[in-house]
Amino acid sequence: MADRNAATNDGARVNESGIPVERVYDAASIAGLDLGDRLGEPGAFPYTRGVHPTMYLQKPWTMRQYAGFATAEETNERFRYLLAAGAPGLSTAFDLPTQLGMDSDDPLAAGEVGRVGVAIDSVEDMGRLFAGIPLGEVSTSMTINAPAAVLLLLYQLVAEEGGADPRELRGTIQNDVLKEYVARGNYIYPPGPSMRLTTDTFAYCDAELPKWNTISISGYHIREAGSTAVQEVAFTLANGIAYVEAARAAGLDVNRFGPRLSFFFNAHNNLMEEVAKFRAARSLWAHIMRDRFGATEPRAMALRFHAQTGGSTLTAQQPRNNVVRVALQVLSAALGGAQSIHSNGFDEALALPTEESAKLALRTQQIIAAESGIRDTVDPLGGSYYLESLTSELEERARALIAQIDAKGGAVECIEFMREAIGDAAFRHHEEVTSGERVVIGVNTHREDDEQPVSIHRIDPAIETDQVARLRRLRAARNASEVNARLSDVRIAARGTANLLPPMREALRARATVGEVCGVLREEYGEYDKVLAARG
């Protein structure tokens, strides 16, 4: 069996991005690099060594464990479980209908309610989701994109009803619809209206929720779809460029919205490549914000990111091996300077994580933070001949790919280009695993015929019936004329240029549902697939 990392004829190995890796690195390997200029100090431009001067010396990264399934009450129980186990931040997964702006009783939602995340139809559901959790004190991330503004407004309404000051709310909405067109598919509207919703959210949060991170520009799903590390950086930052351009075109100041931008990257198994990737992304973004967009506010140039361990690297075969993979990936994200990390459960190639696997995933982070010694100094691998050479090479390759996207008109015009490039990379990966050129323990080597089964989390099918019944009771009890009037306000705003979020907020306050608010925008803007079909 060939080994993907075996030496080539010229003596060099090749990593997963196709970058040659030499037998040994020494001072000559970085002779052409001005490390003083490239590295700087931690907390200073170009932020290669981290966005804060002390990084983890005083406290570790935020351990933000992802949870969401079935009903709001069940997810609330998991949130409380994780908080009690020491998780300082929450991260929310929504079911597929919610991600697509559909109510649970939509015919297209049948069979998907509460399956891959929690079902949220209204402010009442959001209230149950966070019942008893002090929203003014915890930081909450929400993995939601096309209807991100709607879910953020629901969160704000629940926080206000619970007595929290919206100006003190801390958290992040993913709100990155461009990567949905490129890699994931959970979009609703065409790119133009989607970008308007994004920039309206930037402006709304600047005025109403100043501590909220308005977007998490995501390379995670680009990597999950099969990209290389270089593509993950390049395509993610190209999308970031498109958001910044759209915000500036809407009259927003880069020094005001720039500090609220955040990023979301994947953490895979090749430790040194992943550490280099995170460092290269920081340096590249700092130069983009300063040199292309004229940012002068240091926080607007500092790329802050959340990392999640690689779901696509987890194997259904010998799933307990995934504990080791997840630990390695958490280590790469921490050595790379992540601001927050989610570690997957070892059983997630089979089902949603059980309480046991979720706790073990959290304990993995806690052990690395407390026992590994990597928090004793900032950027502990900084200055490594290999790491600095690899960081430089990865950055230059990503920069060249961004220039290629620029030449083609930018990220919005390059959706198909990026899709095809990711598809090609995913195919190569599949071929390498199938042939044995890329080794995956338990899959194409060290296989076992008598694997011991693991217990998995199962969703009760009755939750869909219960959620639909709850939604119908809400509709029966609310003031229908008030809801219709507020939805009409949303329609008027959609046809004009005023910020969409205030009328959407008032419709949701009146107990309009997620599907109803998104439905108004669907009627006004159309749906992306239908637009493509019409062009065809």
ROTILUM-287647 format. One line per 5 residues: number of its first residue (from 1); their letters; for each residue x, y, z of C-alpha. Coordinates in steps of 0.1 Angstrom, whole numbers, plus 5000, padded with zeros to 4 digits. Example, Ala and Ser with C-alpha at 12.3 -4.5 7.8 and 13.67 -1.06 7.14 Angstrom:
1) AS) 5123:4955:5078  5137:4989:5071;
***
This chain:
1) MADRN) 5000:5000:5000  5014:5034:4990  5016:5061:5017  5004:5096:5008  5032:5109:5029;
6) AATND) 5059:5088:5014  5089:5105:4999  5086:5114:4962  5114:5108:4937  5130:5141:4945;
11) GARVN) 5130:5133:4982  5101:5155:4992  5069:5145:5007  5036:5163:4998  5010:5174:5022;
16) ESGIP) 4973:5175:5017  4974:5209:4999  5000:5196:4975  5028:5216:4992  5062:5197:4991;
21) VERVY) 5076:5189:5025  5113:5186:5027  5132:5160:5046  5145:5185:5071  5142:5223:5076;
26) DAASI) 5169:5246:5088  5179:5283:5087  5183:5281:5050  5146:5271:5046  5136:5306:5058;
31) AGLDL) 5165:5326:5046  5143:5346:5022  5117:5354:5049  5119:5386:5070  5105:5370:5101;
36) GDRLG) 5105:5403:5120  5082:5418:5094  5061:5386:5088  5056:5378:5125  5056:5410:5145;
41) EPGAF) 5045:5407:5181  5014:5389:5193  4985:5413:5193  5000:5435:5167  4999:5437:5129;
46) PYTRG) 5000:5413:5110  4987:5392:5139  5004:5360:5127  5013:5351:5163  4978:5358:5176;
51) VHPTM) 4952:5386:5180  4960:5393:5217  4993:5401:5233  4989:5375:5260  4966:5350:5242;
56) YLQKP) 4959:5321:5266  4982:5331:5294  4954:5344:5317  4926:5322:5304  4921:5296:5277;
61) WTMRQ) 4901:5298:5246  4863:5296:5249  4852:5260:5249  4820:5265:5229  4802:5231:5226;
66) YAGFA) 4777:5227:5198  4743:5214:5208  4708:5213:5193  4683:5186:5186  4646:5177:5189;
71) TAEET) 4626:5202:5209  4637:5235:5226  4632:5219:5260  4655:5189:5252  4682:5212:5238;
76) NERFR) 4679:5234:5269  4686:5204:5290  4718:5197:5270  4728:5234:5274  4724:5232:5311;
81) YLLAA) 4744:5199:5312  4773:5215:5293  4773:5246:5314  4774:5225:5345  4803:5205:5330;
86) GAPGL) 4823:5237:5327  4815:5250:5292  4817:5288:5293  4798:5293:5259  4769:5279:5240;
91) STAFD) 4766:5270:5203  4733:5263:5188  4724:5239:5160  4691:5244:5142  4671:5218:5123;
96) LPTQL) 4670:5218:5085  4635:5235:5082  4647:5263:5105  4679:5267:5085  4658:5270:5053;
101) GMDSD) 4633:5295:5069  4604:5270:5070  4580:5264:5098  4577:5229:5112  4543:5223:5096;
106) DPLAA) 4555:5232:5061  4549:5201:5039  4586:5202:5028  4597:5200:5065  4581:5166:5070;
111) GEVGR) 4606:5141:5085  4632:5167:5092  4618:5185:5123  4643:5183:5151  4666:5159:5133;
116) VGVAI) 4699:5177:5128  4692:5205:5152  4666:5221:5173  4633:5232:5158  4626:5269:5162;
121) DSVED) 4594:5284:5148  4587:5314:5170  4598:5336:5199  4580:5312:5222  4603:5283:5210;
126) MGRLF) 4634:5306:5215  4622:5314:5250  4620:5277:5258  4654:5271:5243  4671:5295:5267;
131) AGIPL) 4648:5292:5297  4667:5297:5329  4699:5307:5311  4712:5342:5319  4716:5356:5284;
136) GEVST) 4733:5387:5297  4761:5365:5311  4768:5338:5286  4781:5340:5250  4760:5323:5224;
141) SMTIN) 4768:5312:5189  4741:5303:5164  4749:5283:5133  4723:5299:5110  4728:5316:5077;
146) APAAV) 4699:5325:5053  4675:5333:5081  4703:5345:5105  4687:5379:5110  4654:5363:5120;
151) LLLLY) 4670:5340:5146  4691:5369:5160  4660:5390:5165  4642:5362:5183  4673:5359:5206;
156) QLVAE) 4672:5396:5213  4634:5395:5220  4638:5367:5245  4668:5384:5262  4648:5416:5265;
161) EGGAD) 4618:5398:5279  4642:5382:5304  4655:5416:5315  4688:5416:5297  4702:5447:5281;
166) PRELR) 4706:5441:5244  4737:5462:5243  4754:5437:5266  4745:5406:5246  4775:5386:5234;
171) GTIQN) 4777:5360:5208  4779:5353:5171  4755:5344:5142  4771:5326:5113  4752:5347:5088;
176) DVLKE) 4775:5336:5059  4753:5328:5030  4780:5329:5003  4795:5297:5015  4760:5281:5013;
181) YVARG) 4760:5287:4976  4795:5274:4973  4796:5244:4996  4766:5237:5017  4733:5244:4999;
186) NYIYP) 4712:5259:5027  4703:5291:5010  4669:5307:5004  4672:5340:4984  4694:5350:4955;
191) PGPSM) 4728:5365:4964  4718:5401:4960  4690:5401:4986  4710:5378:5008  4739:5403:5008;
196) RLTTD) 4714:5431:5017  4702:5411:5047  4738:5407:5058  4747:5444:5055  4714:5454:5072;
201) TFAYC) 4724:5431:5100  4758:5448:5103  4741:5482:5105  4714:5470:5130  4739:5454:5154;
206) DAELP) 4761:5485:5153  4732:5505:5166  4714:5479:5188  4737:5450:5197  4772:5465:5196;
211) KWNTI) 4789:5435:5213  4775:5409:5189  4796:5394:5162  4775:5400:5131  4790:5373:5109;
216) SISGY) 4812:5342:5112  4827:5339:5077  4830:5302:5074  4857:5280:5059  4845:5251:5080;
221) HIREA) 4818:5239:5055  4841:5246:5025  4866:5222:5041  4838:5197:5049  4828:5197:5013;
226) GSTAV) 4863:5185:5004  4886:5216:4999  4922:5217:5006  4936:5239:5034  4948:5264:5008;
231) QEVAF) 4913:5266:4993  4897:5269:5027  4917:5300:5035  4914:5315:5000  4877:5309:4994;
236) TLANG) 4868:5320:5030  4888:5353:5027  4874:5359:4992  4839:5357:5007  4850:5380:5035;
241) IAYVE) 4862:5405:5009  4828:5404:4992  4810:5411:5025  4833:5440:5033  4828:5454:4998;
246) AARAA) 4790:5451:5002  4790:5468:5036  4811:5497:5022  4788:5500:4993  4759:5503:5018;
251) GLDVN) 4777:5533:5034  4792:5515:5064  4825:5524:5079  4851:5495:5078  4866:5507:5111;
256) RFGPR) 4831:5503:5128  4819:5470:5113  4853:5454:5108  4859:5446:5145  4826:5426:5146;
261) LSFFF) 4836:5403:5117  4847:5369:5128  4857:5337:5110  4850:5300:5114  4876:5274:5103;
266) NAHNN) 4880:5236:5103  4906:5217:5122  4919:5186:5105  4945:5160:5113  4977:5173:5097;
271) LMEEV) 4989:5192:5128  5016:5214:5113  4996:5222:5081  4966:5233:5102  4986:5255:5126;
276) AKFRA) 5002:5271:5095  4968:5276:5080  4954:5295:5109  4985:5317:5112  4985:5324:5074;
281) ARSLW) 4948:5334:5074  4954:5360:5101  4984:5375:5083  4966:5375:5050  4934:5391:5063;
286) AHIMR) 4953:5418:5082  4970:5429:5049  4937:5427:5030  4919:5449:5055  4947:5475:5057;
291) DRFGA) 4960:5476:5021  4928:5469:5002  4902:5485:5024  4922:5512:5043  4913:5499:5078;
296) TEPRA) 4932:5518:5105  4914:5504:5136  4936:5475:5148  4906:5454:5158  4893:5457:5122;
301) MALRF) 4924:5441:5109  4926:5413:5135  4911:5380:5123  4893:5364:5152  4882:5328:5146;
306) HAQTG) 4862:5299:5160  4874:5264:5151  4855:5231:5150  4871:5198:5147  4866:5181:5113;
311) GSTLT) 4834:5163:5110  4844:5148:5077  4875:5132:5093  4854:5111:5117  4849:5075:5108;
316) AQQPR) 4819:5053:5114  4844:5024:5114  4861:5020:5148  4844:5052:5160  4864:5053:5193;
321) NNVVR) 4895:5061:5172  4878:5095:5167  4887:5105:5202  4923:5106:5191  4915:5125:5160;
326) VALQV) 4895:5151:5179  4923:5156:5204  4948:5162:5176  4925:5187:5159  4918:5206:5191;
331) LSAAL) 4956:5208:5197  4961:5223:5162  4934:5249:5167  4948:5259:5201  4984:5261:5187;
336) GGAQS) 4970:5281:5158  4955:5307:5182  4917:5301:5180  4895:5323:5201  4869:5295:5206;
341) IHSNG) 4868:5258:5198  4842:5231:5195  4853:5195:5197  4831:5169:5181  4818:5138:5198;
346) FDEAL) 4835:5106:5187  4801:5091:5177  4791:5119:5153  4798:5098:5122  4769:5077:5134;
351) ALPTE) 4744:5101:5150  4741:5133:5171  4764:5130:5201  4752:5114:5233  4756:5132:5267;
356) ESAKL) 4786:5109:5274  4804:5117:5241  4796:5154:5244  4812:5155:5279  4842:5136:5267;
361) ALRTQ) 4846:5161:5239  4845:5189:5264  4870:5171:5287  4893:5167:5257  4896:5205:5255;
366) QIIAA) 4899:5210:5292  4928:5185:5294  4947:5201:5266  4941:5235:5281  4951:5225:5317;
371) ESGIR) 4977:5197:5312  4996:5201:5279  5016:5232:5287  5008:5249:5255  4993:5279:5274;
376) DTVDP) 5026:5286:5291  5037:5309:5263  5022:5327:5233  5026:5310:5199  5047:5281:5212;
381) LGGSY) 5056:5268:5177  5066:5303:5164  5100:5304:5148  5100:5267:5138  5119:5265:5105;
386) YLESL) 5092:5241:5092  5062:5260:5105  5074:5294:5093  5083:5280:5058  5049:5263:5056;
391) TSELE) 5030:5293:5068  5046:5315:5042  5040:5290:5014  5004:5285:5024  4998:5322:5026;
396) ERARA) 5013:5328:4992  4993:5301:4975  4961:5314:4991  4969:5349:4980  4974:5337:4944;
401) LIAQI) 4940:5320:4945  4923:5351:4958  4939:5371:4930  4924:5346:4906  4890:5351:4921;
406) DAKGG) 4894:5389:4919  4903:5386:4882  4871:5367:4876  4849:5394:4893  4850:5384:4930;
411) AVECI) 4834:5358:4952  4798:5364:4941  4807:5358:4905  4829:5328:4913  4804:5306:4931;
416) EFMRE) 4806:5280:4903  4844:5283:4901  4847:5276:4938  4822:5248:4937  4841:5230:4909;
421) AIGDA) 4875:5235:4926  4862:5220:4958  4846:5191:4939  4879:5184:4922  4897:5184:4955;
426) AFRHH) 4871:5161:4971  4873:5137:4942  4911:5135:4946  4908:5128:4983  4882:5101:4977;
431) EEVTS) 4905:5084:4951  4935:5086:4974  4916:5070:5003  4901:5043:4980  4935:5034:4965;
436) GERVV) 4952:5035:4999  4975:5063:4990  4960:5083:5018  4959:5062:5050  4928:5063:5072;
441) IGVNT) 4932:5040:5102  4903:5016:5105  4890:5024:5070  4917:5013:5045  4941:4998:5070;
446) HREDD) 4940:4981:5104  4904:4971:5097  4884:4950:5121  4856:4926:5113  4843:4923:5149;
451) EQPVS) 4839:4960:5160  4821:4966:5192  4790:4987:5187  4786:5021:5205  4754:5035:5219;
456) IHRID) 4740:5063:5198  4716:5092:5204  4681:5086:5188  4654:5112:5181  4619:5103:5191;
461) PAIET) 4597:5107:5159  4568:5120:5181  4586:5153:5185  4576:5164:5151  4539:5159:5158;
466) DQVAR) 4543:5177:5191  4561:5207:5175  4535:5211:5148  4507:5210:5174  4525:5236:5195;
471) LRRLR) 4529:5258:5164  4492:5256:5155  4482:5265:5191  4504:5296:5188  4487:5307:5156;
476) AARNA) 4453:5302:5171  4461:5323:5202  4478:5353:5187  4463:5385:5173  4461:5376:5136;
481) SEVNA) 4454:5412:5124  4484:5425:5143  4506:5398:5128  4493:5406:5093  4499:5443:5097;
486) RLSDV) 4535:5437:5109  4542:5413:5080  4529:5440:5057  4556:5463:5072  4582:5438:5063;
491) RIAAR) 4570:5436:5027  4571:5474:5024  4607:5475:5038  4617:5447:5014  4605:5468:4984;
496) GTANL) 4624:5499:4997  4658:5506:5011  4652:5509:5048  4668:5485:5072  4648:5452:5072;
501) LPPMR) 4655:5442:5108  4633:5466:5127  4601:5456:5109  4611:5420:5111  4617:5423:5148;
506) EALRA) 4582:5438:5154  4566:5410:5133  4583:5384:5154  4573:5403:5186  4537:5400:5175;
511) RATVG) 4543:5362:5172  4548:5359:5135  4567:5327:5128  4601:5322:5112  4584:5307:5081;
516) EVCGV) 4560:5336:5078  4587:5363:5079  4610:5344:5055  4579:5337:5034  4573:5374:5028;
521) LREEY) 4609:5378:5016  4606:5347:4994  4576:5363:4977  4595:5396:4972  4630:5382:4963;
526) GEYDK) 4624:5348:4949  4644:5317:4957  4679:5310:4944  4671:5276:4928  4640:5290:4911;
531) VLAAR) 4661:5319:4898  4686:5295:4883  4659:5274:4868  4643:5305:4851  4677:5314:4836;
536) G) 4681:5279:4823;
***
